[in-house]
């Protein structure tokens, strides 16, 4: 059975289910299962904690409609991957952060497809403003993924071509999230890059 909750929190996130702000400024994730609170760990960002909740919900609450983010071409594979492990093993992977790359990659490997996460970030007002550019986190790994996204290498990577059109088509706003994943295949086809979108919950009138 899943282990009992552990870790202290000071207040719930107003934006994401299962996310709590801790006294040290980091973010905790927790989920309720059979009337018990399960602690999922402490994360440096609110978004990472929200994704941890979604991963746990995929295992504990199949068909749960209260995810923080809609399923993407990557995360849709997560339940199939989790079926290979016990509940406790999945929760341990969530706590140590290993699920993000290993889960989609492992489940897709049998079909000769591997998913590699490049980055994920919360959009700033300038990202969706008139500058027509998205600043990519400096931690984004160099390599084929950067080339696929046609990023300009400045002090930080910057995505410009078609970004303004993408923002308008998707109706993106500050504090929404975007992320990119490279899809590699072993059949000789060139790798491709996917861009995922996560929208923060809108208040009425927004």
N, CA and C atoms as an extended XYZ file, in Angstrom:
618
Properties=species:S:1:pos:R:3:atomname:S:1:resname:S:1:resid:I:1 pbc="F F F"
N         0.841       -1.199        0.000 N   UNK     1
C         0.000        0.000        0.000 CA  UNK     1
C         0.870        1.241        0.000 C   UNK     1
N         0.386        2.349       -0.529 N   UNK     2
C         1.162        3.573       -0.535 CA  UNK     2
C         1.513        3.995        0.876 C   UNK     2
N         2.662        4.610        1.024 N   UNK     3
C         3.089        5.049        2.342 CA  UNK     3
C         2.280        6.249        2.781 C   UNK     3
N         2.231        6.472        4.072 N   UNK     4
C         1.468        7.587        4.622 CA  UNK     4
C         2.134        8.899        4.290 C   UNK     4
N         1.394        9.964        4.466 N   UNK     5
C         1.905       11.288        4.137 CA  UNK     5
C         3.063       11.654        5.039 C   UNK     5
N         3.984       12.409        4.477 N   UNK     6
C         5.070       12.937        5.277 CA  UNK     6
C         5.477       14.273        4.682 C   UNK     6
N         6.016       15.153        5.513 N   UNK     7
C         6.396       16.473        5.036 CA  UNK     7
C         5.380       17.501        5.478 C   UNK     7
N         5.852       18.697        5.733 N   UNK     8
C         4.970       19.753        6.222 CA  UNK     8
C         4.699       20.763        5.131 C   UNK     8
N         3.519       21.328        5.154 N   UNK     9
C         3.144       22.332        4.167 CA  UNK     9
C         2.476       23.492        4.866 C   UNK     9
N         2.539       24.659        4.259 N   UNK    10
C         1.982       25.837        4.903 CA  UNK    10
C         0.708       26.333        4.247 C   UNK    10
N         0.424       25.951        2.998 N   UNK    11
C        -0.792       26.427        2.358 CA  UNK    11
C        -0.967       25.824        0.988 C   UNK    11
N        -2.218       25.631        0.582 N   UNK    12
C        -2.493       25.018       -0.709 CA  UNK    12
C        -2.292       26.012       -1.840 C   UNK    12
N        -1.939       25.477       -3.021 N   UNK    13
C        -1.837       26.299       -4.214 CA  UNK    13
C        -3.231       26.663       -4.692 C   UNK    13
N        -3.424       27.919       -5.052 N   UNK    14
C        -4.729       28.341       -5.560 CA  UNK    14
C        -4.913       27.913       -7.007 C   UNK    14
N        -3.822       27.498       -7.654 N   UNK    15
C        -3.884       27.213       -9.088 CA  UNK    15
C        -3.940       25.732       -9.406 C   UNK    15
N        -3.277       24.893       -8.605 N   UNK    16
C        -3.127       23.496       -8.984 CA  UNK    16
C        -3.610       22.561       -7.878 C   UNK    16
N        -4.264       21.517       -8.298 N   UNK    17
C        -4.763       20.503       -7.374 CA  UNK    17
C        -3.589       19.716       -6.791 C   UNK    17
N        -3.623       19.498       -5.481 N   UNK    18
C        -2.617       18.679       -4.831 CA  UNK    18
C        -1.287       19.356       -4.590 C   UNK    18
N        -1.215       20.674       -4.753 N   UNK    19
C         0.047       21.408       -4.605 CA  UNK    19
C        -0.032       22.322       -3.390 C   UNK    19
N         1.026       22.322       -2.582 N   UNK    20
C         1.060       23.152       -1.380 CA  UNK    20
C         2.375       23.923       -1.330 C   UNK    20
N         2.299       25.165       -0.911 N   UNK    21
C         3.486       26.003       -0.738 CA  UNK    21
C         4.078       25.736        0.635 C   UNK    21
N         5.381       25.453        0.672 N   UNK    22
C         6.034       25.152        1.932 CA  UNK    22
C         6.716       26.391        2.504 C   UNK    22
N         7.067       26.306        3.764 N   UNK    23
C         7.640       27.453        4.454 CA  UNK    23
C         8.993       27.862        3.882 C   UNK    23
N         9.705       26.928        3.260 N   UNK    24
C        11.019       27.249        2.688 CA  UNK    24
C        10.923       27.812        1.273 C   UNK    24
N         9.695       28.025        0.787 N   UNK    25
C         9.510       28.586       -0.543 CA  UNK    25
C         9.417       27.556       -1.646 C   UNK    25
N         9.681       26.287       -1.336 N   UNK    26
C         9.527       25.226       -2.321 CA  UNK    26
C         8.068       24.764       -2.339 C   UNK    26
N         7.780       23.842       -3.249 N   UNK    27
C         6.402       23.392       -3.430 CA  UNK    27
C         6.290       21.902       -3.151 C   UNK    27
N         5.296       21.526       -2.381 N   UNK    28
C         5.045       20.122       -2.092 CA  UNK    28
C         3.872       19.610       -2.908 C   UNK    28
N         3.856       18.302       -3.131 N   UNK    29
C         2.745       17.669       -3.846 CA  UNK    29
C         2.179       16.549       -2.982 C   UNK    29
N         0.869       16.425       -2.985 N   UNK    30
C         0.204       15.397       -2.196 CA  UNK    30
C        -1.060       14.956       -2.924 C   UNK    30
N        -1.525       13.763       -2.584 N   UNK    31
C        -2.743       13.250       -3.200 CA  UNK    31
C        -3.477       12.403       -2.175 C   UNK    31
N        -4.791       12.401       -2.238 N   UNK    32
C        -5.595       11.595       -1.323 CA  UNK    32
C        -6.035       10.313       -2.020 C   UNK    32
N        -5.902        9.216       -1.279 N   UNK    33
C        -6.273        7.906       -1.821 CA  UNK    33
C        -6.843        7.068       -0.684 C   UNK    33
N        -8.076        6.602       -0.852 N   UNK    34
C        -8.765        5.833        0.193 CA  UNK    34
C        -8.752        6.584        1.520 C   UNK    34
N        -9.034        7.867        1.443 N   UNK    35
C        -9.159        8.737        2.616 CA  UNK    35
C        -7.838        8.961        3.350 C   UNK    35
N        -6.725        8.644        2.714 N   UNK    36
C        -5.413        8.893        3.311 CA  UNK    36
C        -4.624        9.850        2.430 C   UNK    36
N        -3.842       10.717        3.073 N   UNK    37
C        -3.018       11.668        2.331 CA  UNK    37
C        -1.655       11.049        2.056 C   UNK    37
N        -1.243       11.065        0.804 N   UNK    38
C         0.051       10.516        0.395 CA  UNK    38
C         0.950       11.668       -0.029 C   UNK    38
N         2.096       11.776        0.596 N   UNK    39
C         3.049       12.839        0.280 CA  UNK    39
C         3.901       12.421       -0.911 C   UNK    39
N         3.960       13.267       -1.940 N   UNK    40
C         4.664       12.932       -3.179 CA  UNK    40
C         6.039       13.572       -3.284 C   UNK    40
N         6.370       14.454       -2.361 N   UNK    41
C         7.701       15.042       -2.385 CA  UNK    41
C         7.682       16.554       -2.464 C   UNK    41
N         8.876       17.120       -2.402 N   UNK    42
C         9.075       18.566       -2.477 CA  UNK    42
C         9.768       18.912       -3.783 C   UNK    42
N         9.299       19.964       -4.442 N   UNK    43
C         9.791       20.331       -5.761 CA  UNK    43
C        10.145       21.814       -5.782 C   UNK    43
N        11.069       22.179       -6.669 N   UNK    44
C        11.530       23.559       -6.721 CA  UNK    44
C        10.516       24.498       -7.354 C   UNK    44
N         9.621       23.958       -8.178 N   UNK    45
C         8.638       24.818       -8.838 CA  UNK    45
C         7.230       24.297       -8.617 C   UNK    45
N         6.282       25.207       -8.694 N   UNK    46
C         4.874       24.860       -8.563 CA  UNK    46
C         4.436       23.934       -9.697 C   UNK    46
N         4.980       24.164      -10.901 N   UNK    47
C         4.613       23.345      -12.054 CA  UNK    47
C         5.077       21.905      -11.883 C   UNK    47
N         6.300       21.728      -11.369 N   UNK    48
C         6.818       20.374      -11.165 CA  UNK    48
C         5.963       19.624      -10.153 C   UNK    48
N         5.530       20.310       -9.103 N   UNK    49
C         4.668       19.679       -8.108 CA  UNK    49
C         3.319       19.310       -8.717 C   UNK    49
N         2.790       20.176       -9.582 N   UNK    50
C         1.503       19.894      -10.228 CA  UNK    50
C         1.606       18.679      -11.138 C   UNK    50
N         2.731       18.533      -11.832 N   UNK    51
C         2.916       17.365      -12.699 CA  UNK    51
C         3.084       16.090      -11.874 C   UNK    51
N         3.714       16.216      -10.716 N   UNK    52
C         3.850       15.055       -9.837 CA  UNK    52
C         2.473       14.561       -9.403 C   UNK    52
N         1.586       15.498       -9.076 N   UNK    53
C         0.218       15.108       -8.723 CA  UNK    53
C        -0.446       14.376       -9.884 C   UNK    53
N        -0.303       14.906      -11.096 N   UNK    54
C        -0.936       14.276      -12.257 CA  UNK    54
C        -0.421       12.858      -12.473 C   UNK    54
N         0.883       12.655      -12.260 N   UNK    55
C         1.449       11.318      -12.424 CA  UNK    55
C         0.880       10.354      -11.394 C   UNK    55
N         0.733       10.828      -10.162 N   UNK    56
C         0.151        9.977       -9.125 CA  UNK    56
C        -1.317        9.694       -9.412 C   UNK    56
N        -2.038       10.696       -9.904 N   UNK    57
C        -3.453       10.506      -10.223 CA  UNK    57
C        -3.634        9.481      -11.334 C   UNK    57
N        -2.682        9.436      -12.271 N   UNK    58
C        -2.767        8.462      -13.359 CA  UNK    58
C        -2.713        7.038      -12.825 C   UNK    58
N        -1.989        6.831      -11.724 N   UNK    59
C        -1.872        5.497      -11.130 CA  UNK    59
C        -3.013        5.207      -10.158 C   UNK    59
N        -3.354        6.184       -9.336 N   UNK    60
C        -4.298        5.938       -8.249 CA  UNK    60
C        -5.752        6.188       -8.629 C   UNK    60
N        -5.980        7.111       -9.557 N   UNK    61
C        -7.350        7.486       -9.916 CA  UNK    61
C        -7.526        7.398      -11.421 C   UNK    61
N        -7.567        6.221      -11.960 N   UNK    62
C        -7.744        6.065      -13.403 CA  UNK    62
C        -9.032        6.746      -13.842 C   UNK    62
N        -8.943        7.527      -14.913 N   UNK    63
C       -10.108        8.242      -15.389 CA  UNK    63
C       -10.393        9.507      -14.607 C   UNK    63
N        -9.449        9.886      -13.729 N   UNK    64
C        -9.630       11.100      -12.935 CA  UNK    64
C        -9.727       12.314      -13.856 C   UNK    64
N       -10.797       13.085      -13.717 N   UNK    65
C       -10.987       14.259      -14.571 CA  UNK    65
C       -10.413       15.520      -13.944 C   UNK    65
N        -9.772       15.381      -12.799 N   UNK    66
C        -9.278       16.559      -12.090 CA  UNK    66
C        -7.771       16.715      -12.221 C   UNK    66
N        -7.230       16.349      -13.363 N   UNK    67
C        -5.814       16.581      -13.620 CA  UNK    67
C        -5.536       18.079      -13.680 C   UNK    67
N        -4.307       18.436      -13.393 N   UNK    68
C        -3.915       19.841      -13.533 CA  UNK    68
C        -3.698       20.224      -14.990 C   UNK    68
N        -3.212       19.270      -15.794 N   UNK    69
C        -2.925       19.539      -17.197 CA  UNK    69
C        -3.585       18.466      -18.056 C   UNK    69
N        -4.100       18.834      -19.225 N   UNK    70
C        -4.672       17.818      -20.116 CA  UNK    70
C        -3.582       16.882      -20.623 C   UNK    70
N        -3.967       15.661      -20.970 N   UNK    71
C        -2.998       14.705      -21.504 CA  UNK    71
C        -2.435       15.216      -22.828 C   UNK    71
N        -1.158       14.955      -23.036 N   UNK    72
C        -0.497       15.335      -24.274 CA  UNK    72
C        -0.065       14.067      -25.004 C   UNK    72
N         0.579       14.237      -26.147 N   UNK    73
C         1.067       13.085      -26.907 CA  UNK    73
C         2.125       12.313      -26.132 C   UNK    73
N         2.695       12.939      -25.122 N   UNK    74
C         3.696       12.273      -24.292 CA  UNK    74
C         3.049       11.642      -23.063 C   UNK    74
N         2.309       12.435      -22.280 N   UNK    75
C         1.785       11.934      -21.013 CA  UNK    75
C         0.663       10.923      -21.189 C   UNK    75
N         0.075       10.840      -22.380 N   UNK    76
C        -0.970        9.849      -22.605 CA  UNK    76
C        -0.426        8.428      -22.458 C   UNK    76
N         0.892        8.253      -22.602 N   UNK    77
C         1.505        6.930      -22.473 CA  UNK    77
C         1.781        6.544      -21.019 C   UNK    77
N         1.659        7.479      -20.105 N   UNK    78
C         2.087        7.232      -18.734 CA  UNK    78
C         1.341        6.081      -18.049 C   UNK    78
N         0.001        5.970      -18.161 N   UNK    79
C        -0.676        4.847      -17.497 CA  UNK    79
C        -0.166        3.483      -17.955 C   UNK    79
N         0.104        3.326      -19.251 N   UNK    80
C         0.606        2.044      -19.750 CA  UNK    80
C         1.972        1.730      -19.156 C   UNK    80
N         2.802        2.748      -19.015 N   UNK    81
C         4.106        2.553      -18.385 CA  UNK    81
C         3.945        2.171      -16.916 C   UNK    81
N         3.056        2.857      -16.216 N   UNK    82
C         2.883        2.611      -14.789 CA  UNK    82
C         2.348        1.212      -14.501 C   UNK    82
N         1.608        0.627      -15.446 N   UNK    83
C         1.058       -0.709      -15.242 CA  UNK    83
C         2.140       -1.761      -15.032 C   UNK    83
N         3.365       -1.452      -15.401 N   UNK    84
C         4.462       -2.405      -15.254 CA  UNK    84
C         5.009       -2.444      -13.832 C   UNK    84
N         4.549       -1.526      -12.978 N   UNK    85
C         5.133       -1.392      -11.647 CA  UNK    85
C         4.046       -1.375      -10.581 C   UNK    85
N         4.452       -1.676       -9.358 N   UNK    86
C         3.537       -1.571       -8.232 CA  UNK    86
C         3.255       -0.104       -7.935 C   UNK    86
N         2.203        0.125       -7.169 N   UNK    87
C         1.867        1.496       -6.791 CA  UNK    87
C         3.013        2.148       -6.033 C   UNK    87
N         3.614        1.417       -5.099 N   UNK    88
C         4.706        1.986       -4.309 CA  UNK    88
C         5.897        2.344       -5.190 C   UNK    88
N         6.192        1.513       -6.189 N   UNK    89
C         7.312        1.799       -7.088 CA  UNK    89
C         7.051        3.063       -7.900 C   UNK    89
N         5.819        3.228       -8.367 N   UNK    90
C         5.476        4.434       -9.130 CA  UNK    90
C         5.599        5.672       -8.256 C   UNK    90
N         5.103        5.586       -7.024 N   UNK    91
C         5.201        6.732       -6.119 CA  UNK    91
C         6.658        7.071       -5.819 C   UNK    91
N         7.504        6.062       -5.701 N   UNK    92
C         8.932        6.318       -5.477 CA  UNK    92
C         9.555        7.023       -6.677 C   UNK    92
N         9.149        6.637       -7.894 N   UNK    93
C         9.665        7.301       -9.092 CA  UNK    93
C         9.225        8.762       -9.132 C   UNK    93
N         8.004        9.010       -8.700 N   UNK    94
C         7.510       10.387       -8.660 CA  UNK    94
C         8.314       11.205       -7.659 C   UNK    94
N         8.584       10.619       -6.511 N   UNK    95
C         9.312       11.351       -5.462 CA  UNK    95
C        10.747       11.663       -5.863 C   UNK    95
N        11.392       10.746       -6.603 N   UNK    96
C        12.791       11.017       -6.972 CA  UNK    96
C        12.916       11.696       -8.331 C   UNK    96
N        11.760       11.982       -8.977 N   UNK    97
C        11.786       12.759      -10.212 CA  UNK    97
C        12.159       11.989      -11.452 C   UNK    97
N        12.227       10.663      -11.392 N   UNK    98
C        12.694        9.892      -12.544 CA  UNK    98
C        11.610        9.625      -13.571 C   UNK    98
N        10.362        9.968      -13.269 N   UNK    99
C         9.270        9.579      -14.163 CA  UNK    99
C         9.258       10.369      -15.460 C   UNK    99
N         9.754       11.637      -15.447 N   UNK   100
C         9.535       12.523      -16.590 CA  UNK   100
C        10.136       11.987      -17.879 C   UNK   100
N        11.379       11.493      -17.820 N   UNK   101
C        12.019       11.001      -19.032 CA  UNK   101
C        11.805        9.511      -19.196 C   UNK   101
N        11.916        8.761      -18.102 N   UNK   102
C        11.891        7.309      -18.221 CA  UNK   102
C        10.520        6.772      -18.588 C   UNK   102
N         9.449        7.377      -18.081 N   UNK   103
C         8.130        6.806      -18.322 CA  UNK   103
C         7.731        6.826      -19.792 C   UNK   103
N         7.667        7.985      -20.452 N   UNK   104
C         7.282        7.969      -21.862 CA  UNK   104
C         8.277        7.209      -22.720 C   UNK   104
N         9.572        7.341      -22.414 N   UNK   105
C        10.579        6.681      -23.236 CA  UNK   105
C        10.465        5.173      -23.135 C   UNK   105
N        10.264        4.664      -21.923 N   UNK   106
C        10.228        3.221      -21.730 CA  UNK   106
C         9.021        2.589      -22.398 C   UNK   106
N         7.862        3.230      -22.264 N   UNK   107
C         6.662        2.629      -22.828 CA  UNK   107
C         6.680        2.678      -24.344 C   UNK   107
N         7.374        3.654      -24.914 N   UNK   108
C         7.396        3.784      -26.365 CA  UNK   108
C         8.520        2.991      -27.009 C   UNK   108
N         9.486        2.552      -26.210 N   UNK   109
C        10.662        1.902      -26.775 CA  UNK   109
C        10.305        0.649      -27.569 C   UNK   109
N         9.254       -0.062      -27.137 N   UNK   110
C         8.874       -1.288      -27.831 CA  UNK   110
C         8.428       -1.011      -29.257 C   UNK   110
N         7.933        0.176      -29.509 N   UNK   111
C         7.497        0.555      -30.842 CA  UNK   111
C         8.581        1.307      -31.602 C   UNK   111
N         9.783        1.338      -31.047 N   UNK   112
C        10.873        2.028      -31.710 CA  UNK   112
C        10.777        3.529      -31.638 C   UNK   112
N        10.080        4.053      -30.629 N   UNK   113
C         9.915        5.493      -30.471 CA  UNK   113
C        10.355        5.882      -29.067 C   UNK   113
N        11.147        6.935      -28.970 N   UNK   114
C        11.609        7.429      -27.680 CA  UNK   114
C        11.293        8.910      -27.577 C   UNK   114
N        10.745        9.313      -26.437 N   UNK   115
C        10.427       10.711      -26.179 CA  UNK   115
C        11.473       11.300      -25.244 C   UNK   115
N        11.992       12.471      -25.587 N   UNK   116
C        12.994       13.147      -24.758 CA  UNK   116
C        12.515       14.567      -24.455 C   UNK   116
N        12.239       14.834      -23.182 N   UNK   117
C        11.759       16.160      -22.802 CA  UNK   117
C        12.890       17.176      -22.890 C   UNK   117
N        12.630       18.287      -23.580 N   UNK   118
C        13.625       19.346      -23.716 CA  UNK   118
C        13.488       20.397      -22.627 C   UNK   118
N        12.281       20.931      -22.467 N   UNK   119
C        12.078       21.965      -21.463 CA  UNK   119
C        10.595       22.104      -21.164 C   UNK   119
N        10.315       22.789      -20.065 N   UNK   120
C         8.960       23.175      -19.714 CA  UNK   120
C         9.064       24.471      -18.927 C   UNK   120
N         8.205       25.430      -19.224 N   UNK   121
C         8.287       26.697      -18.506 CA  UNK   121
C         6.924       27.359      -18.406 C   UNK   121
N         6.797       28.221      -17.414 N   UNK   122
C         5.608       29.050      -17.262 CA  UNK   122
C         5.833       30.339      -18.040 C   UNK   122
N         4.865       30.699      -18.866 N   UNK   123
C         5.010       31.874      -19.712 CA  UNK   123
C         4.970       33.162      -18.899 C   UNK   123
N         5.833       34.092      -19.271 N   UNK   124
C         5.864       35.406      -18.646 CA  UNK   124
C         5.070       36.385      -19.517 C   UNK   124
N         4.732       37.559      -18.990 N   UNK   125
C         4.035       38.551      -19.825 CA  UNK   125
C         4.805       38.897      -21.098 C   UNK   125
N         6.141       38.942      -21.027 N   UNK   126
C         6.912       39.277      -22.229 CA  UNK   126
C         6.900       38.141      -23.246 C   UNK   126
N         6.738       36.893      -22.786 N   UNK   127
C         6.667       35.757      -23.714 CA  UNK   127
C         5.432       35.831      -24.605 C   UNK   127
N         4.356       36.403      -24.086 N   UNK   128
C         3.103       36.461      -24.853 CA  UNK   128
C         2.785       37.893      -25.281 C   UNK   128
N         3.776       38.780      -25.178 N   UNK   129
C         3.577       40.176      -25.541 CA  UNK   129
C         3.965       40.472      -26.979 C   UNK   129
N         4.386       41.700      -27.217 N   UNK   130
C         4.653       42.162      -28.575 CA  UNK   130
C         6.064       41.862      -29.060 C   UNK   130
N         6.887       41.237      -28.228 N   UNK   131
C         8.274       40.984      -28.622 CA  UNK   131
C         8.412       39.814      -29.594 C   UNK   131
N         7.357       39.011      -29.741 N   UNK   132
C         7.360       37.877      -30.667 CA  UNK   132
C         8.539       36.951      -30.426 C   UNK   132
N         8.690       36.528      -29.168 N   UNK   133
C         9.749       35.573      -28.880 CA  UNK   133
C         9.477       34.866      -27.558 C   UNK   133
N         9.937       33.629      -27.493 N   UNK   134
C         9.844       32.826      -26.281 CA  UNK   134
C        11.251       32.559      -25.781 C   UNK   134
N        11.544       32.964      -24.560 N   UNK   135
C        12.853       32.696      -23.966 CA  UNK   135
C        12.824       31.300      -23.354 C   UNK   135
N        13.747       30.452      -23.803 N   UNK   136
C        13.814       29.060      -23.366 CA  UNK   136
C        14.731       28.951      -22.149 C   UNK   136
N        14.393       28.117      -21.167 N   UNK   137
C        15.262       27.961      -19.998 CA  UNK   137
C        16.699       27.609      -20.372 C   UNK   137
N        17.656       28.176      -19.638 N   UNK   138
C        19.067       27.937      -19.915 CA  UNK   138
C        19.461       26.481      -19.720 C   UNK   138
N        18.662       25.746      -18.954 N   UNK   139
C        18.981       24.341      -18.688 CA  UNK   139
C        18.644       23.420      -19.853 C   UNK   139
N        18.026       23.957      -20.914 N   UNK   140
C        17.660       23.132      -22.064 CA  UNK   140
C        18.905       22.491      -22.667 C   UNK   140
N        18.927       21.161      -22.832 N   UNK   141
C        20.127       20.505      -23.371 CA  UNK   141
C        20.397       20.900      -24.815 C   UNK   141
N        21.666       21.051      -25.135 N   UNK   142
C        22.045       21.344      -26.511 CA  UNK   142
C        21.889       20.090      -27.364 C   UNK   142
N        21.782       20.271      -28.665 N   UNK   143
C        21.703       19.108      -29.535 CA  UNK   143
C        20.599       19.228      -30.553 C   UNK   143
N        20.123       18.070      -31.011 N   UNK   144
C        19.189       18.038      -32.126 CA  UNK   144
C        17.881       18.747      -31.804 C   UNK   144
N        17.439       18.677      -30.546 N   UNK   145
C        16.186       19.321      -30.190 CA  UNK   145
C        16.225       20.816      -30.398 C   UNK   145
N        17.350       21.429      -30.040 N   UNK   146
C        17.502       22.867      -30.227 CA  UNK   146
C        17.448       23.214      -31.708 C   UNK   146
N        18.084       22.402      -32.541 N   UNK   147
C        18.065       22.643      -33.982 CA  UNK   147
C        16.660       22.503      -34.551 C   UNK   147
N        15.920       21.505      -34.070 N   UNK   148
C        14.570       21.282      -34.579 CA  UNK   148
C        13.660       22.464      -34.293 C   UNK   148
N        13.847       23.099      -33.150 N   UNK   149
C        13.005       24.230      -32.779 CA  UNK   149
C        13.486       25.544      -33.383 C   UNK   149
N        14.595       25.504      -34.116 N   UNK   150
C        15.145       26.697      -34.766 CA  UNK   150
C        15.386       27.812      -33.758 C   UNK   150
N        16.025       27.455      -32.657 N   UNK   151
C        16.268       28.431      -31.607 CA  UNK   151
C        17.494       29.268      -31.921 C   UNK   151
N        17.414       30.549      -31.597 N   UNK   152
C        18.552       31.439      -31.730 CA  UNK   152
C        19.350       31.391      -30.432 C   UNK   152
N        20.650       31.125      -30.534 N   UNK   153
C        21.477       30.992      -29.340 CA  UNK   153
C        22.020       32.361      -28.941 C   UNK   153
N        21.340       33.001      -28.005 N   UNK   154
C        21.763       34.260      -27.418 CA  UNK   154
C        22.196       33.929      -25.993 C   UNK   154
N        22.247       34.903      -25.049 N   UNK   155
C        22.549       34.512      -23.666 CA  UNK   155
C        21.643       33.386      -23.180 C   UNK   155
N        20.395       33.382      -23.649 N   UNK   156
C        19.488       32.252      -23.470 CA  UNK   156
C        18.980       31.864      -24.854 C   UNK   156
N        18.475       30.637      -24.998 N   UNK   157
C        17.861       30.262      -26.259 CA  UNK   157
C        16.574       31.061      -26.453 C   UNK   157
N        16.330       31.497      -27.685 N   UNK   158
C        15.132       32.277      -27.988 CA  UNK   158
C        14.444       31.675      -29.207 C   UNK   158
N        13.155       31.391      -29.066 N   UNK   159
C        12.346       30.877      -30.169 CA  UNK   159
C        11.546       32.039      -30.739 C   UNK   159
N        11.698       32.305      -32.038 N   UNK   160
C        11.048       33.468      -32.636 CA  UNK   160
C        10.123       33.114      -33.801 C   UNK   160
N        10.570       32.284      -34.720 N   UNK   161
C         9.830       32.045      -35.957 CA  UNK   161
C         8.463       31.419      -35.681 C   UNK   161
N         7.410       32.161      -36.017 N   UNK   162
C         6.055       31.655      -35.865 CA  UNK   162
C         5.504       31.695      -34.453 C   UNK   162
N         6.292       32.221      -33.500 N   UNK   163
C         5.840       32.197      -32.109 CA  UNK   163
C         4.607       33.069      -31.890 C   UNK   163
N         4.589       34.267      -32.445 N   UNK   164
C         3.450       35.161      -32.251 CA  UNK   164
C         2.162       34.533      -32.788 C   UNK   164
N         2.246       33.879      -33.938 N   UNK   165
C         1.077       33.207      -34.517 CA  UNK   165
C         0.620       32.068      -33.613 C   UNK   165
N         1.569       31.321      -33.059 N   UNK   166
C         1.244       30.205      -32.173 CA  UNK   166
C         0.520       30.709      -30.922 C   UNK   166
N         1.004       31.812      -30.354 N   UNK   167
C         0.381       32.389      -29.158 CA  UNK   167
C        -1.070       32.760      -29.438 C   UNK   167
N        -1.307       33.390      -30.583 N   UNK   168
C        -2.668       33.823      -30.925 CA  UNK   168
C        -3.582       32.629      -31.208 C   UNK   168
N        -3.068       31.637      -31.941 N   UNK   169
C        -3.890       30.474      -32.281 CA  UNK   169
C        -4.300       29.688      -31.043 C   UNK   169
N        -3.387       29.584      -30.075 N   UNK   170
C        -3.659       28.808      -28.868 CA  UNK   170
C        -4.294       29.645      -27.760 C   UNK   170
N        -4.365       30.963      -27.967 N   UNK   171
C        -4.934       31.826      -26.941 CA  UNK   171
C        -4.123       31.828      -25.662 C   UNK   171
N        -2.800       31.797      -25.791 N   UNK   172
C        -1.931       31.698      -24.623 CA  UNK   172
C        -1.872       33.009      -23.854 C   UNK   172
N        -1.732       32.874      -22.546 N   UNK   173
C        -1.610       34.028      -21.664 CA  UNK   173
C        -0.464       33.789      -20.684 C   UNK   173
N        -0.059       34.862      -20.028 N   UNK   174
C         0.965       34.730      -18.999 CA  UNK   174
C         0.499       33.736      -17.940 C   UNK   174
N         1.440       32.921      -17.470 N   UNK   175
C         1.241       31.885      -16.453 CA  UNK   175
C         0.661       30.597      -17.019 C   UNK   175
N         0.322       30.556      -18.329 N   UNK   176
C         0.123       29.266      -18.974 CA  UNK   176
C         1.496       28.610      -19.091 C   UNK   176
N         1.537       27.345      -19.477 N   UNK   177
C         2.821       26.662      -19.605 CA  UNK   177
C         3.000       26.107      -21.013 C   UNK   177
N         4.245       26.040      -21.441 N   UNK   178
C         4.589       25.372      -22.689 CA  UNK   178
C         5.782       24.464      -22.425 C   UNK   178
N         5.870       23.409      -23.187 N   UNK   179
C         6.998       22.503      -23.079 CA  UNK   179
C         7.257       21.865      -24.424 C   UNK   179
N         8.445       21.335      -24.595 N   UNK   180
C         8.787       20.706      -25.866 CA  UNK   180
C         9.420       19.345      -25.624 C   UNK   180
N         9.072       18.407      -26.482 N   UNK   181
C         9.584       17.046      -26.410 CA  UNK   181
C        10.055       16.624      -27.796 C   UNK   181
N        11.229       16.015      -27.870 N   UNK   182
C        11.740       15.483      -29.135 CA  UNK   182
C        11.330       14.020      -29.254 C   UNK   182
N        10.814       13.654      -30.414 N   UNK   183
C        10.421       12.272      -30.692 CA  UNK   183
C        11.457       11.666      -31.633 C   UNK   183
N        12.105       10.600      -31.177 N   UNK   184
C        13.118        9.912      -31.986 CA  UNK   184
C        12.601        8.526      -32.357 C   UNK   184
N        12.817        8.131      -33.613 N   UNK   185
C        12.370        6.827      -34.100 CA  UNK   185
C        13.562        6.053      -34.648 C   UNK   185
N        13.477        4.722      -34.572 N   UNK   186
C        14.588        3.904      -35.053 CA  UNK   186
C        14.350        3.360      -36.461 C   UNK   186
N        13.382        3.956      -37.191 N   UNK   187
C        13.088        3.484      -38.547 CA  UNK   187
C        13.741        4.352      -39.616 C   UNK   187
N        14.660        5.227      -39.181 N   UNK   188
C        15.368        6.056      -40.145 CA  UNK   188
C        14.755        7.418      -40.373 C   UNK   188
N        13.537        7.637      -39.872 N   UNK   189
C        12.913        8.943      -40.048 CA  UNK   189
C        13.592        9.977      -39.159 C   UNK   189
N        13.592       11.227      -39.614 N   UNK   190
C        14.205       12.293      -38.836 CA  UNK   190
C        13.417       12.522      -37.548 C   UNK   190
N        14.103       12.925      -36.475 N   UNK   191
C        13.381       13.247      -35.235 CA  UNK   191
C        12.496       14.466      -35.426 C   UNK   191
N        11.451       14.548      -34.639 N   UNK   192
C        10.541       15.685      -34.700 CA  UNK   192
C        10.379       16.272      -33.300 C   UNK   192
N         9.952       17.515      -33.237 N   UNK   193
C         9.752       18.196      -31.955 CA  UNK   193
C         8.272       18.497      -31.763 C   UNK   193
N         7.757       18.181      -30.577 N   UNK   194
C         6.378       18.485      -30.218 CA  UNK   194
C         6.370       19.632      -29.215 C   UNK   194
N         5.361       20.477      -29.285 N   UNK   195
C         5.186       21.538      -28.300 CA  UNK   195
C         3.869       21.299      -27.580 C   UNK   195
N         3.944       21.143      -26.258 N   UNK   196
C         2.766       20.911      -25.433 CA  UNK   196
C         2.347       22.215      -24.758 C   UNK   196
N         1.050       22.374      -24.553 N   UNK   197
C         0.501       23.571      -23.928 CA  UNK   197
C        -0.316       23.174      -22.713 C   UNK   197
N        -0.116       23.879      -21.612 N   UNK   198
C        -0.928       23.691      -20.413 CA  UNK   198
C        -1.497       25.033      -19.996 C   UNK   198
N        -2.792       25.108      -19.851 N   UNK   199
C        -3.424       26.387      -19.502 CA  UNK   199
C        -3.773       26.425      -18.028 C   UNK   199
N        -3.429       27.534      -17.397 N   UNK   200
C        -3.831       27.700      -16.000 CA  UNK   200
C        -5.343       27.844      -15.941 C   UNK   200
N        -5.883       27.506      -14.808 N   UNK   201
C        -7.326       27.616      -14.650 CA  UNK   201
C        -7.760       29.073      -14.700 C   UNK   201
N        -8.740       29.359      -15.542 N   UNK   202
C        -9.217       30.730      -15.711 CA  UNK   202
C       -10.316       31.038      -14.701 C   UNK   202
N       -10.261       32.244      -14.174 N   UNK   203
C       -11.371       32.719      -13.354 CA  UNK   203
C       -12.474       33.223      -14.274 C   UNK   203
N       -13.677       33.278      -13.786 N   UNK   204
C       -14.781       33.778      -14.595 CA  UNK   204
C       -14.493       35.208      -15.037 C   UNK   204
N       -14.732       35.460      -16.317 N   UNK   205
C       -14.506       36.796      -16.845 CA  UNK   205
C       -13.134       36.986      -17.441 C   UNK   205
N       -12.234       35.984      -17.269 N   UNK   206
C       -10.891       36.099      -17.830 CA  UNK   206
C       -10.869       35.616      -19.262 C   UNK   206
